[in-house]
Amino acid sequence: MGLISRTLELLQAKYSRLLNRAENPSDTLDLSYEKMLTGLQDTKRSLADVVTQQRSLQKQIEVAQDQAGEAESDARMALQNGREDLAKAALGEKQAALTKLESLQGAYEVIKQQSDKLISYEKTLETRIEQFRTQKEVMKSSYAAAQAQVKVTESLTGIGNKLGGTGDAMKRAGDKVEAMRNKADAMEGLMASGVLSDPLDNRTSVQKQLGELRQTTAIDADLERLKAEMGGRVEEKKHD
């Protein structure tokens, strides 16, 4: 295979793929339906032309029949009046009319056959168009439903544009929350160790520790007092 042939095949393949992506089945079906309707209209116009010719031939046939009948009547009248020469002339006109009539009838039969075929074709085409229209609407509905399903699935999986990147955004938010928690724990630990202090608290680290110790001692002493009081009341109830 030559380089040019191979290149043409590759270009055709790419063009075909691009065409498949750009092609909307609904638009394609509508276009096919419109073409079928156009074909039906062309058939109707052709049928109308044929029927017009058929009617014209029918009228000419009727005229030729009248001419033949009139010529025979003229021949009878001429014989009754002893004019054999005029009778022969009238019969000659009759034969001419009959010859013309035969030709017209032959043409009429041909036109009639064409008309019958066109009528049959028109009915068949109308039936097929109606069937295609029904199938077209069903396929368009099915395509629209499938397209909607694909869009929803794309959104749910993050493939589409609606929820695209939400997974990354959620991960980034989670990382920030975790970092903030770690920072809060670290600052709490630094405050507890005295590295960080409340700017409104002017005590030194020793003073803070002593204050905490006094508070703890006071709490313990208060707890022992309560225990002693409650223990004494229990003893009094036993004696009672």
Phi, psi and omega in degrees: 000132181287163181296320181295316179298317179296319179297319179296320179296318179296318179296319179296321179295317178294319179297321179295319179294317178297320180295319179296323179290321184280337185287129176260118182305323181296316179295321180296317179295318179297319180295318178297321179296318178296321178295321178295320177295321177297318177298322178294319178296321177297320179296318179296320178295317178297319179296320179297320178296317181294317179297322177298315177296321180297315179293323178297316177296322179299318178294319179295322177297316179298321179295315180297321177297318178296320180296317180296316179295319179293321179296320178293323177296320179295322180296317178299316181296321180294318178296321179297333180260014176073020180251080180295327180297317178291326178296317178297319180296319179294319178294329175296319177294326178296315180298322178296318179295321179293322177297315178298319180298319180297318179295317180295320180294323176297316178295324180295319180297320178296314180297320181297320178298317177297318180297316180297319179296317180294322178296316178296318179295321180297316179296317179298317181295320178298319179296315180294322179295318179295319177297317179296321180298316179297313180296323180299313181295321178297315181293322178296319178295317179296319180294318180296319179295316179296320179296318178296320179297318179297318181296318179295316179298318178299319180294317182293325182270356179083007180284323183282188183272341186290308181249015180298131178084000181293327178297316178295319180297319179296319179296317179297319179296318179297319178297320180293320179297316180297318179296322180292322177296316179299321179294318179296317179296319180296317180293323178297319178295320179294322178293321180294325181277353178090358178294318175252145183222160177288125182298342179270350179260112184267004181291153175280174180297320180295318180297321180296318181294319178295321178296319178294322180294317179298319180295317178296318180296318180297320180295317180295318180296319179296323179294317179296323178298315180296319179299318180296316179297315181292326177293320178297319180295323179296319180296319180297321179293326178295317180294324178294000000 
